[in-house]
């Protein structure tokens, strides 16, 4: 009798949870695309305050070509320095997709192609940078929880006063 009771309780606790409310995936995807556009808008404006306001403070990470920046503060510091030497940024998203994981989480992925103009007069053309942004919604606000970016450094074309070798471009 005890075995049957324990077995019955175990089965009850292992049953699938109630089906979650249907998520309007199209609406969530549209919200995420708008958020990704803001990401570029603030990046282009080199507005560190608004750009980093898009990120979660706790648990945020960014990985660029295998180099991890594992905190919001580390990313804000690194890009603050980048924004000081960038004279302009322009470009577009291409081949974007949004995968809705739940009503409060989604993954945006796309290719960014564009130019970063440096204060030195040099321009770096990035023909294809693959980006993945993981979004989480907390208190009705979408925040980027994680960013992964990769590109082939050899594909970066550098032009300007120095006409440097693209293979020497290193990390932005």
N, C-alpha and C positions, 0 to 999 in steps of 0.2 A: 504494500500500500504506500509506504513512504517513497519507494522508487517511482511509482506511478505519479505521485504528487510532485516530486522533484522534476521528473521528466516533463510533466505538463507545464510546470512553472518555467522551465528552461525553454520549451517551445514557445510559450507566450512571449518571453523576453526576446526571442530571436526572430520574431515575425517582422516583416517589413513595416517601416513607419507609415503613417497615413500619407497618401499621395499629396505632394506639395501643390499649392495653387499653381495653375498654369502661368507661365511667365510670358509676357508679350515680348518675344525675342526681337521683333522688328523695332519696337520702341526702344529697347535697351541698346540694340546695335546702333540706332540713330544717335542716342545720347553719347555713346562711346566714340563714334566718329566725330561728333562735335567736340568732345574732350580732346581727342587727338589733334584736331585742328587748332585748338587753343594751345596745345603743347608747341606746335610749330610757330604759331603767332607770337607767343612770348619769347621763344627761342630767337626768332628773327629780330624781334625788338631788343634782344639782349637785356630783357627785363628780368633780372635774377629773382627779385621778390615775387613777381607774379608767376614766373616759370616754376620756381620751387614750391610755391603755394599749391601747385597741382599734385605734389607728392605727399605720401603718408610720412609722418614723422617717425613712427615706431616701426621697425622692421623693414624699412626701405632699403633697396639694393639696386645697383646699376653695374652691369657687366659690359665692357667694351673690348671686343676682340680678346676675350679671356682674362682681362684685367678687371678685378672686382673692386668696386667702391661699395663698402658694406654698410654705410650709414647715410642718412640725410645730410648730416653735417659735412661729411667727406665730399659728397657730390656738390653741395653748395659752395664749398671752398674751392674745389677744382674748377668748377664752371665759372665761378666769380673771377678767377684768374684768366680763364679763356675769354670771357666777355670783355675783359680789359684790353686784350690784344686783337679782338675781332672788330673790324671796321664795319662789317655787314655780313648778314647771312640771308640767303634766299634759296628757294627750292620748292619741291612739291612731294606729296605722297603719291605713290603709284602702286597698283596691285594690292590694295588694302582689303583686309577681311576682319570681321569681328566674330569671335566665337563666344556666345553667351553661355556661361557656366551655370548661372543662377540669376535670380532677380538682383543680386548684390555683387556679382563678380563676372568679369568678362576679360577676354584677351583680344587685344588689337594687334594686328601685324601688318606690316607693309614695307615697301621700299621707299626710302627717301633718296632723292637725287637733287643735288644743288651745289651751291658755291659758298665758301667761307672766304671773305675778303679780310685780310689781315691789315693792321695799321701800317705795316711796313710796305704795303703796296702789292704784296704777293696775294695771289688767289689760289685757293685749293678747290678743285672741282671733284666732287664725289659722285661718280656715275651711278652707284648702286650701294646704298647702305641698308641692310636688312635690320628692321627694328621690331621688337616685340614689347608691348606695354601691357602689363597685367594691372587691371583696374579692380578696386574694391569700393563698394559703397558703404559709407558709415554715416549715420545721421542724415540721410538723404543727399549726401555729397559724394561724388565720384573722386577717388584719389588714386594716383599711380602707386602701386605697391612695389613693382619691380620693372626694370627696363633691361633688355638685352639688345645689344647692338653689335653687328659685325660687318666688316667690309674688308676688301682686299687692299692693303696699303699700296701695293704696286699699281692698282688701278687709279689711284688718286693722281690727278694731273695738276702739277704746280706750275703757275706762270707768274711772271712779274719781274721786278727788277733783278732778282737773283737767279731766276730760271733754274731752280734747284732740281736735282734728280728726284723723281717721285718716290723712289725706293728709300729715300732718306727722310720721308715725311714724318715717320714716327707717330706717336699718339698726339691727338689734337689737344 
